[in-house]
Amino acid sequence: MALYEVTYELRGETASEMIEAGSPVEAARIFTEQHAEAGAVVLCVVRQ
């Protein structure tokens, strides 16, 4: 498992969140599942 910084856009604002995952794709999936109701869009995933 590694730590990934997921940068996302939500309601016109850009922010980031740290997610622990096995791959960048998994980190994006986890983030999307956690924020599905909010409608956040993943812009970038970077391993830390």
PyMOL Python script that loads the backbone (N, CA, C, O; Angstrom):
from pymol import cmd

cmd.read_pdbstr("""\
ATOM      1  N   MET A   1       0.842  -1.182   0.000  1.00  0.00           N
ATOM      2  CA  MET A   1       0.000   0.000   0.000  1.00  0.00           C
ATOM      3  C   MET A   1       0.888   1.246   0.000  1.00  0.00           C
ATOM      4  O   MET A   1       1.938   1.294   0.641  1.00  0.00           O
ATOM      5  N   ALA A   2       0.432   2.229  -0.729  1.00  0.00           N
ATOM      6  CA  ALA A   2       1.158   3.493  -0.815  1.00  0.00           C
ATOM      7  C   ALA A   2       0.180   4.639  -0.567  1.00  0.00           C
ATOM      8  O   ALA A   2      -1.037   4.453  -0.568  1.00  0.00           O
ATOM      9  N   LEU A   3       0.732   5.803  -0.359  1.00  0.00           N
ATOM     10  CA  LEU A   3      -0.074   6.994  -0.127  1.00  0.00           C
ATOM     11  C   LEU A   3      -0.145   7.791  -1.424  1.00  0.00           C
ATOM     12  O   LEU A   3       0.881   8.065  -2.046  1.00  0.00           O
ATOM     13  N   TYR A   4      -1.351   8.162  -1.831  1.00  0.00           N
ATOM     14  CA  TYR A   4      -1.565   8.917  -3.059  1.00  0.00           C
ATOM     15  C   TYR A   4      -2.296  10.213  -2.751  1.00  0.00           C
ATOM     16  O   TYR A   4      -3.217  10.245  -1.935  1.00  0.00           O
ATOM     17  N   GLU A   5      -1.870  11.284  -3.418  1.00  0.00           N
ATOM     18  CA  GLU A   5      -2.578  12.554  -3.315  1.00  0.00           C
ATOM     19  C   GLU A   5      -3.554  12.633  -4.482  1.00  0.00           C
ATOM     20  O   GLU A   5      -3.147  12.640  -5.644  1.00  0.00           O
ATOM     21  N   VAL A   6      -4.828  12.692  -4.170  1.00  0.00           N
ATOM     22  CA  VAL A   6      -5.871  12.780  -5.188  1.00  0.00           C
ATOM     23  C   VAL A   6      -6.321  14.238  -5.267  1.00  0.00           C
ATOM     24  O   VAL A   6      -6.873  14.782  -4.311  1.00  0.00           O
ATOM     25  N   THR A   7      -6.080  14.856  -6.414  1.00  0.00           N
ATOM     26  CA  THR A   7      -6.516  16.232  -6.635  1.00  0.00           C
ATOM     27  C   THR A   7      -7.852  16.170  -7.366  1.00  0.00           C
ATOM     28  O   THR A   7      -8.021  15.418  -8.325  1.00  0.00           O
ATOM     29  N   TYR A   8      -8.792  16.975  -6.892  1.00  0.00           N
ATOM     30  CA  TYR A   8     -10.138  16.898  -7.448  1.00  0.00           C
ATOM     31  C   TYR A   8     -10.779  18.274  -7.528  1.00  0.00           C
ATOM     32  O   TYR A   8     -10.320  19.233  -6.909  1.00  0.00           O
ATOM     33  N   GLU A   9     -11.857  18.345  -8.310  1.00  0.00           N
ATOM     34  CA  GLU A   9     -12.637  19.572  -8.423  1.00  0.00           C
ATOM     35  C   GLU A   9     -14.029  19.299  -7.877  1.00  0.00           C
ATOM     36  O   GLU A   9     -14.652  18.286  -8.194  1.00  0.00           O
ATOM     37  N   LEU A  10     -14.499  20.217  -7.056  1.00  0.00           N
ATOM     38  CA  LEU A  10     -15.831  20.097  -6.469  1.00  0.00           C
ATOM     39  C   LEU A  10     -16.456  21.483  -6.390  1.00  0.00           C
ATOM     40  O   LEU A  10     -15.929  22.377  -5.728  1.00  0.00           O
ATOM     41  N   ARG A  11     -17.570  21.647  -7.064  1.00  0.00           N
ATOM     42  CA  ARG A  11     -18.290  22.936  -7.075  1.00  0.00           C
ATOM     43  C   ARG A  11     -17.392  24.101  -7.500  1.00  0.00           C
ATOM     44  O   ARG A  11     -17.455  25.183  -6.916  1.00  0.00           O
ATOM     45  N   GLY A  12     -16.566  23.876  -8.508  1.00  0.00           N
ATOM     46  CA  GLY A  12     -15.722  24.930  -9.041  1.00  0.00           C
ATOM     47  C   GLY A  12     -14.443  25.195  -8.273  1.00  0.00           C
ATOM     48  O   GLY A  12     -13.672  26.076  -8.654  1.00  0.00           O
ATOM     49  N   GLU A  13     -14.200  24.461  -7.208  1.00  0.00           N
ATOM     50  CA  GLU A  13     -12.986  24.633  -6.404  1.00  0.00           C
ATOM     51  C   GLU A  13     -12.111  23.392  -6.518  1.00  0.00           C
ATOM     52  O   GLU A  13     -12.618  22.275  -6.622  1.00  0.00           O
ATOM     53  N   THR A  14     -10.796  23.591  -6.500  1.00  0.00           N
ATOM     54  CA  THR A  14      -9.845  22.486  -6.567  1.00  0.00           C
ATOM     55  C   THR A  14      -9.265  22.245  -5.180  1.00  0.00           C
ATOM     56  O   THR A  14      -8.928  23.183  -4.457  1.00  0.00           O
ATOM     57  N   ALA A  15      -9.154  20.959  -4.821  1.00  0.00           N
ATOM     58  CA  ALA A  15      -8.594  20.574  -3.524  1.00  0.00           C
ATOM     59  C   ALA A  15      -7.927  19.215  -3.686  1.00  0.00           C
ATOM     60  O   ALA A  15      -7.981  18.617  -4.761  1.00  0.00           O
ATOM     61  N   SER A  16      -7.298  18.725  -2.617  1.00  0.00           N
ATOM     62  CA  SER A  16      -6.682  17.399  -2.676  1.00  0.00           C
ATOM     63  C   SER A  16      -6.888  16.676  -1.359  1.00  0.00           C
ATOM     64  O   SER A  16      -7.151  17.281  -0.320  1.00  0.00           O
ATOM     65  N   GLU A  17      -6.761  15.360  -1.441  1.00  0.00           N
ATOM     66  CA  GLU A  17      -6.954  14.498  -0.277  1.00  0.00           C
ATOM     67  C   GLU A  17      -5.975  13.335  -0.393  1.00  0.00           C
ATOM     68  O   GLU A  17      -5.709  12.845  -1.491  1.00  0.00           O
ATOM     69  N   MET A  18      -5.447  12.900   0.732  1.00  0.00           N
ATOM     70  CA  MET A  18      -4.529  11.763   0.746  1.00  0.00           C
ATOM     71  C   MET A  18      -5.333  10.473   0.907  1.00  0.00           C
ATOM     72  O   MET A  18      -6.212  10.374   1.763  1.00  0.00           O
ATOM     73  N   ILE A  19      -5.011   9.481   0.061  1.00  0.00           N
ATOM     74  CA  ILE A  19      -5.690   8.183   0.092  1.00  0.00           C
ATOM     75  C   ILE A  19      -4.628   7.089   0.101  1.00  0.00           C
ATOM     76  O   ILE A  19      -3.676   7.142  -0.677  1.00  0.00           O
ATOM     77  N   GLU A  20      -4.786   6.104   0.971  1.00  0.00           N
ATOM     78  CA  GLU A  20      -3.884   4.952   0.987  1.00  0.00           C
ATOM     79  C   GLU A  20      -4.489   3.877   0.091  1.00  0.00           C
ATOM     80  O   GLU A  20      -5.641   3.481   0.270  1.00  0.00           O
ATOM     81  N   ALA A  21      -3.688   3.403  -0.887  1.00  0.00           N
ATOM     82  CA  ALA A  21      -4.194   2.423  -1.847  1.00  0.00           C
ATOM     83  C   ALA A  21      -3.038   1.642  -2.457  1.00  0.00           C
ATOM     84  O   ALA A  21      -1.870   1.968  -2.242  1.00  0.00           O
ATOM     85  N   GLY A  22      -3.376   0.615  -3.216  1.00  0.00           N
ATOM     86  CA  GLY A  22      -2.377  -0.234  -3.853  1.00  0.00           C
ATOM     87  C   GLY A  22      -1.910   0.276  -5.202  1.00  0.00           C
ATOM     88  O   GLY A  22      -0.861  -0.143  -5.691  1.00  0.00           O
ATOM     89  N   SER A  23      -2.679   1.183  -5.819  1.00  0.00           N
ATOM     90  CA  SER A  23      -2.324   1.733  -7.127  1.00  0.00           C
ATOM     91  C   SER A  23      -3.036   3.073  -7.300  1.00  0.00           C
ATOM     92  O   SER A  23      -3.969   3.382  -6.559  1.00  0.00           O
ATOM     93  N   PRO A  24      -2.598   3.870  -8.280  1.00  0.00           N
ATOM     94  CA  PRO A  24      -3.274   5.146  -8.510  1.00  0.00           C
ATOM     95  C   PRO A  24      -4.736   4.957  -8.938  1.00  0.00           C
ATOM     96  O   PRO A  24      -5.605   5.749  -8.574  1.00  0.00           O
ATOM     97  N   VAL A  25      -4.991   3.910  -9.706  1.00  0.00           N
ATOM     98  CA  VAL A  25      -6.362   3.637 -10.147  1.00  0.00           C
ATOM     99  C   VAL A  25      -7.244   3.295  -8.947  1.00  0.00           C
ATOM    100  O   VAL A  25      -8.385   3.748  -8.854  1.00  0.00           O
ATOM    101  N   GLU A  26      -6.704   2.493  -8.036  1.00  0.00           N
ATOM    102  CA  GLU A  26      -7.455   2.139  -6.831  1.00  0.00           C
ATOM    103  C   GLU A  26      -7.707   3.378  -5.972  1.00  0.00           C
ATOM    104  O   GLU A  26      -8.793   3.530  -5.413  1.00  0.00           O
ATOM    105  N   ALA A  27      -6.721   4.260  -5.864  1.00  0.00           N
ATOM    106  CA  ALA A  27      -6.890   5.494  -5.085  1.00  0.00           C
ATOM    107  C   ALA A  27      -8.017   6.347  -5.671  1.00  0.00           C
ATOM    108  O   ALA A  27      -8.843   6.879  -4.930  1.00  0.00           O
ATOM    109  N   ALA A  28      -8.049   6.475  -6.987  1.00  0.00           N
ATOM    110  CA  ALA A  28      -9.114   7.240  -7.639  1.00  0.00           C
ATOM    111  C   ALA A  28     -10.471   6.588  -7.405  1.00  0.00           C
ATOM    112  O   ALA A  28     -11.461   7.280  -7.168  1.00  0.00           O
ATOM    113  N   ARG A  29     -10.522   5.259  -7.470  1.00  0.00           N
ATOM    114  CA  ARG A  29     -11.776   4.532  -7.252  1.00  0.00           C
ATOM    115  C   ARG A  29     -12.282   4.735  -5.820  1.00  0.00           C
ATOM    116  O   ARG A  29     -13.460   5.014  -5.601  1.00  0.00           O
ATOM    117  N   ILE A  30     -11.371   4.592  -4.852  1.00  0.00           N
ATOM    118  CA  ILE A  30     -11.740   4.783  -3.444  1.00  0.00           C
ATOM    119  C   ILE A  30     -12.267   6.196  -3.228  1.00  0.00           C
ATOM    120  O   ILE A  30     -13.305   6.387  -2.593  1.00  0.00           O
ATOM    121  N   PHE A  31     -11.555   7.179  -3.752  1.00  0.00           N
ATOM    122  CA  PHE A  31     -11.984   8.568  -3.602  1.00  0.00           C
ATOM    123  C   PHE A  31     -13.362   8.777  -4.221  1.00  0.00           C
ATOM    124  O   PHE A  31     -14.236   9.388  -3.606  1.00  0.00           O
ATOM    125  N   THR A  32     -13.556   8.269  -5.435  1.00  0.00           N
ATOM    126  CA  THR A  32     -14.832   8.436  -6.133  1.00  0.00           C
ATOM    127  C   THR A  32     -15.975   7.798  -5.354  1.00  0.00           C
ATOM    128  O   THR A  32     -17.058   8.375  -5.256  1.00  0.00           O
ATOM    129  N   GLU A  33     -15.739   6.614  -4.801  1.00  0.00           N
ATOM    130  CA  GLU A  33     -16.775   5.946  -4.005  1.00  0.00           C
ATOM    131  C   GLU A  33     -17.119   6.751  -2.751  1.00  0.00           C
ATOM    132  O   GLU A  33     -18.285   6.841  -2.367  1.00  0.00           O
ATOM    133  N   GLN A  34     -16.106   7.331  -2.119  1.00  0.00           N
ATOM    134  CA  GLN A  34     -16.327   8.096  -0.886  1.00  0.00           C
ATOM    135  C   GLN A  34     -17.049   9.417  -1.140  1.00  0.00           C
ATOM    136  O   GLN A  34     -17.718   9.941  -0.249  1.00  0.00           O
ATOM    137  N   HIS A  35     -16.916   9.957  -2.357  1.00  0.00           N
ATOM    138  CA  HIS A  35     -17.477  11.274  -2.657  1.00  0.00           C
ATOM    139  C   HIS A  35     -18.508  11.222  -3.784  1.00  0.00           C
ATOM    140  O   HIS A  35     -18.738  12.229  -4.453  1.00  0.00           O
ATOM    141  N   ALA A  36     -19.122  10.076  -4.002  1.00  0.00           N
ATOM    142  CA  ALA A  36     -20.064   9.899  -5.110  1.00  0.00           C
ATOM    143  C   ALA A  36     -21.234  10.881  -5.042  1.00  0.00           C
ATOM    144  O   ALA A  36     -21.633  11.441  -6.063  1.00  0.00           O
ATOM    145  N   GLU A  37     -21.776  11.086  -3.867  1.00  0.00           N
ATOM    146  CA  GLU A  37     -22.941  11.967  -3.726  1.00  0.00           C
ATOM    147  C   GLU A  37     -22.599  13.430  -3.984  1.00  0.00           C
ATOM    148  O   GLU A  37     -23.446  14.191  -4.451  1.00  0.00           O
ATOM    149  N   ALA A  38     -21.371  13.824  -3.686  1.00  0.00           N
ATOM    150  CA  ALA A  38     -20.964  15.226  -3.841  1.00  0.00           C
ATOM    151  C   ALA A  38     -20.701  15.591  -5.297  1.00  0.00           C
ATOM    152  O   ALA A  38     -20.783  16.765  -5.657  1.00  0.00           O
ATOM    153  N   GLY A  39     -20.387  14.610  -6.139  1.00  0.00           N
ATOM    154  CA  GLY A  39     -20.113  14.878  -7.542  1.00  0.00           C
ATOM    155  C   GLY A  39     -18.710  15.390  -7.811  1.00  0.00           C
ATOM    156  O   GLY A  39     -18.494  16.107  -8.788  1.00  0.00           O
ATOM    157  N   ALA A  40     -17.753  15.036  -6.962  1.00  0.00           N
ATOM    158  CA  ALA A  40     -16.364  15.465  -7.161  1.00  0.00           C
ATOM    159  C   ALA A  40     -15.771  14.786  -8.394  1.00  0.00           C
ATOM    160  O   ALA A  40     -16.075  13.627  -8.677  1.00  0.00           O
ATOM    161  N   VAL A  41     -14.926  15.511  -9.124  1.00  0.00           N
ATOM    162  CA  VAL A  41     -14.262  14.993 -10.320  1.00  0.00           C
ATOM    163  C   VAL A  41     -12.766  14.891 -10.041  1.00  0.00           C
ATOM    164  O   VAL A  41     -12.131  15.882  -9.680  1.00  0.00           O
ATOM    165  N   VAL A  42     -12.198  13.688 -10.207  1.00  0.00           N
ATOM    166  CA  VAL A  42     -10.762  13.481  -9.987  1.00  0.00           C
ATOM    167  C   VAL A  42      -9.993  14.090 -11.151  1.00  0.00           C
ATOM    168  O   VAL A  42     -10.277  13.801 -12.313  1.00  0.00           O
ATOM    169  N   LEU A  43      -9.019  14.936 -10.831  1.00  0.00           N
ATOM    170  CA  LEU A  43      -8.191  15.578 -11.848  1.00  0.00           C
ATOM    171  C   LEU A  43      -6.839  14.896 -12.004  1.00  0.00           C
ATOM    172  O   LEU A  43      -6.326  14.776 -13.117  1.00  0.00           O
ATOM    173  N   CYS A  44      -6.256  14.444 -10.882  1.00  0.00           N
ATOM    174  CA  CYS A  44      -4.894  13.913 -10.905  1.00  0.00           C
ATOM    175  C   CYS A  44      -4.664  13.051  -9.668  1.00  0.00           C
ATOM    176  O   CYS A  44      -5.198  13.332  -8.595  1.00  0.00           O
ATOM    177  N   VAL A  45      -3.855  11.990  -9.833  1.00  0.00           N
ATOM    178  CA  VAL A  45      -3.465  11.145  -8.705  1.00  0.00           C
ATOM    179  C   VAL A  45      -1.944  11.011  -8.734  1.00  0.00           C
ATOM    180  O   VAL A  45      -1.378  10.584  -9.740  1.00  0.00           O
ATOM    181  N   VAL A  46      -1.275  11.378  -7.624  1.00  0.00           N
ATOM    182  CA  VAL A  46       0.186  11.365  -7.557  1.00  0.00           C
ATOM    183  C   VAL A  46       0.627  10.569  -6.340  1.00  0.00           C
ATOM    184  O   VAL A  46       0.134  10.779  -5.232  1.00  0.00           O
ATOM    185  N   ARG A  47       1.566   9.648  -6.559  1.00  0.00           N
ATOM    186  CA  ARG A  47       2.102   8.865  -5.436  1.00  0.00           C
ATOM    187  C   ARG A  47       3.016   9.746  -4.593  1.00  0.00           C
ATOM    188  O   ARG A  47       3.830  10.500  -5.127  1.00  0.00           O
ATOM    189  N   GLN A  48       2.880   9.647  -3.290  1.00  0.00           N
ATOM    190  CA  GLN A  48       3.683  10.457  -2.368  1.00  0.00           C
ATOM    191  C   GLN A  48       4.863   9.691  -1.846  1.00  0.00           C
ATOM    192  O   GLN A  48       5.645  10.223  -1.058  1.00  0.00           O
TER     193      GLN A  48
END
""", "prot")
cmd.dss("prot")
cmd.show_as("cartoon", "prot")
cmd.util.cbc("prot")
cmd.orient("prot")
